[in-house]
Amino acid sequence: MISFDLTAVALGMAIGTAMSAVFFAGLAWGMRIALRSARPVALLALSAAIRISVLLGIGWLVVAQRGPWSLLGYAAAFLMVRFITTTIMSVAPASGDAQ
């Protein structure tokens, strides 16, 4: 029988939640900077490459330290934060002069 390591899942979820928040904060920050830039595509590509590399690198370290169950928590946390973030952004009113 396969043993379920709840501690590893919880650790993966905790680190995954923090890293996902950093990921999406970086996305928002990168978008703000890119929209004011003369070369937004290059800036967004660089931002995406850095954010994805950091997210996957930390995920790899978590899995290397705690095993495959931590990957489940890490991935579930990312999906949860992504769902919450996209839900908030789709409901939030647009900033600007439109009324």
C-alpha positions in Angstrom: 0.0 0.0 0.0 1.2 3.5 -0.8 1.7 5.7 2.2 0.3 9.2 2.1 2.6 11.8 3.6 0.3 14.6 4.7 3.2 16.6 6.1 4.8 16.7 2.7 1.5 17.8 1.0 1.0 20.5 3.6 4.6 21.8 3.2 4.2 21.7 -0.6 0.9 23.7 -0.3 2.5 26.3 2.0 5.5 26.9 -0.2 3.3 26.6 -3.4 0.9 29.3 -2.1 3.8 31.7 -1.3 5.5 31.1 -4.6 2.3 31.4 -6.6 1.5 34.7 -4.9 5.0 35.9 -5.9 4.5 34.6 -9.4 1.3 36.5 -9.9 2.6 39.6 -8.2 5.5 39.5 -10.6 3.1 39.1 -13.5 1.2 42.2 -12.4 4.4 44.2 -11.9 5.8 43.1 -15.3 2.6 44.0 -17.0 2.6 47.5 -15.5 6.2 48.0 -16.6 5.7 46.5 -20.1 2.7 48.7 -20.8 4.9 51.8 -20.3 7.8 50.3 -22.3 8.8 50.8 -25.9 9.4 47.0 -26.2 6.7 45.3 -24.2 7.0 41.9 -25.9 10.6 41.5 -25.1 10.0 42.6 -21.5 7.1 40.3 -21.0 9.0 37.4 -22.5 11.9 38.0 -20.1 9.6 38.4 -17.2 7.8 35.1 -18.0 11.1 33.3 -18.4 12.3 34.5 -15.0 9.0 33.8 -13.2 8.5 30.3 -14.7 12.2 29.4 -14.0 11.9 30.5 -10.3 8.5 28.8 -9.8 9.8 25.5 -11.3 13.2 25.7 -9.6 11.6 26.1 -6.1 9.1 23.4 -6.9 12.0 21.1 -7.9 13.8 21.9 -4.6 10.6 21.1 -2.6 10.1 17.8 -4.4 13.8 16.9 -4.0 13.6 17.6 -0.2 10.2 16.1 0.7 9.3 13.7 -2.1 6.5 13.4 -4.7 3.7 14.1 -2.3 4.9 17.6 -1.9 4.6 18.1 -5.6 0.8 17.4 -5.3 0.5 20.1 -2.7 2.7 22.5 -4.6 0.7 22.1 -7.8 -2.6 22.2 -6.0 -1.6 25.4 -4.3 -0.6 27.0 -7.7 -4.0 26.1 -9.2 -5.9 27.3 -6.2 -4.0 30.7 -6.2 -4.5 31.0 -10.0 -8.2 30.4 -9.7 -8.6 32.9 -6.9 -6.4 35.5 -8.7 -8.3 35.2 -12.0 -11.6 35.3 -10.2 -10.7 38.5 -8.4 -9.3 40.1 -11.5 -12.4 39.3 -13.6 -14.7 40.7 -10.9 -12.6 43.8 -10.0 -13.7 47.0 -11.7 -11.4 48.5 -14.2 -9.4 51.4 -13.0 -9.6 54.6 -15.0 -12.1 57.3 -15.9 -14.8 54.9 -17.2 -18.0 55.0 -15.2 
